[in-house]
Amino acid sequence: MLSQRVRRGTAMSSPQAVKDHLRLHLGVLKHEVFCVLFLDAQHRIIELLTQSLKAVLAMVDARVLDHFIVAGDKCVSFTERGLL
């Protein structure tokens, strides 16, 4: 059911959309990971980053929209809790 809500190209337009995506992809892991989601102007995830994008991002300030902690099927948004 969750995988149907999180389809490729779906906009990450709310903390809940990001939480669904993270729970689907990270919630099954048995170890801690750190990840960054790069979004386009429509808040869709940018996949397969190239070296040129990496270089451009290093030259500009990137704004942090949220910080999520995922554990099992639980996901917490710092923005929703007023922590960011």
N, C-alpha and C positions, 0 to 999 in steps of 0.2 A: 504494500500500500504506500509506504514511504517512497519507494523507488519510482512510483508513478507520479508523485508530486514533484520529484526532483528530476526533471528531464534536462537533457543537454540544451543549452540556450535559454534556460529559464532565468529570468532576472532575479538577482539577489537583492530584491527591493525592500526587504524587511529583515529584522533580526530572526524572525521565525523561519524565513526561507533559508537563511544561512545555517541556522541550527539544524534544520532538516537535512541539508546537504552534508554538513559535518557529521551528524549522527550516522548517516548512510555510509559515508566513506571512511570515517575514523573510529566510529563507535565499536567496531569489532576488533580493533587492535588491542594487543595485550601489553603494549609498551607506550610510553609517552612520546609524542611527536610534536614538533613545532611546524606550522605551515602558514603560508601566506596565500590569500586568494587575490589575484590581480583581476580587477573588473574593468570593463570598457565603460564608455559614457552612459550606456543603458543598464549598468550594473549587472552585466552578464560576465561569467567567468571567462577569462582569456586563457586558452590552453596552448600547450607546446610553445613556451616562451623562447624567443631567439636571443642570441648573444647581443644583438643590437638593442633590443628592448631592455635587457639587463643593464647595458651601459647607459642608456638614457635615464632609467630609473635611479641610477647611482648619481646622476648629475642634478636631479631635481628633488625637492622635498616631497615625499609621499605622505599623504594624509591618512592617518589611521581612523577608520570608521567604527571599528568595534574590535573586541578581543573576546574570543570564545574559549571556554573550557569544556571539553567533551570527555565523558567517562561513561562507557557502556552506552545505554540508551538515554542518558541524561546530557543536557547541554545548557550552559549558562552564558548569557550575553552580558558583558560588562556595561554596555550602553543601556540595556534595559534596566539594569540595577543602579544606574547613575554613577558608575565607577570610572567612566571614561569621558 
